[in-house]
Amino acid sequence: MDKRWPVQDAKARFSELLECAMAEGPQVVTKRGVETAVLLPIEQWQRLERMARPNLKELLLASEARTGDLTPARRPRPRRRPQVVE
């Protein structure tokens, strides 16, 4: 089960917070009673990142294009002045 830490306690006892996260799992930090952040072991974080990343099959079978992140932004180019033909 998650343990909740007020931000003041988390700051004052960070080593203990870290040890609890490694031993017991995710630890929630609250600020003025509102859940603000979570400290969790790196293995859990890496597993969550892997689960969120689509694989090649999912990318190929997706109904929408996912190339927006692959194309770099274009820089604005100055326009040429039209030549006057006489």
N, C-alpha and C positions, 0 to 999 in steps of 0.2 A: 504494500500500500504506500501511496505517496505520503511523504511527510511535508508539512508546510512550515516554512521558515520566514518570519518577518525579515525584511531587508536589513534591519539593524543587527539582528542575530546572525544573519548570513555573513555580513561583513565582519563582525567581531569574531565569529567562530568558523571562518571559511575552511580551515583544515578539517574540522569535524564534519562540516557539510559535504566536503569532497569525499571523506571516508564513508559517510552514510550513503552517498550516491553510488560508490563502488560496491558497497556491501549489500545495500537494501534496494537499489534501483533509483528511479527518478525522484528528485527532490524539488518541490515547488517553492519558489521565492515569491513572497507577497509584499506589495507596497501599499500601505494604508488599507490593508485588508483585501486588496484586489490581486488575483494571481497575475504575476508579471513575467516570470521566467521559470525555466526548468533546467536543472543541472542533472545530466544523466551520463552513465558510463559511455566511453567512446565506442564500444562494440555495438551498443544499442543505436547510437547516432549513425554509425556506418551502415547498419542494417536498414534503418529508416531511409537513408539516402539511396541505397541500392533499390529499395522497393519503389521509391518515387521516380527513379530514372527508367524511362521506357526502353525496351530492348528493340532490336532491329525489326523483328516480326511485328511488334505493335506499331512501330513507325510506318512500316509498309502497308499495313492493313487499316490504318487510321483513315477516317472519312474526310478529315480536314488536313490541309497541308501544314506541315510543321517546319517550314524552311525559313521562317521569319528570323530565327536566331542565327541562321547560317550565312545570311547575306549581310555584309558590312554596310553601314550607313554611308551614303554618298555625300561628299562635300559639295557645298554650293559652288558653282562655277560662275565667273563673271561672264556676262553676255557681251558678244561682239556688237559693235555698232554697225548698222547696215551701211553698205557702200552706196554712194550716190552714183548712178549711171547717167551719163550725159550723152 
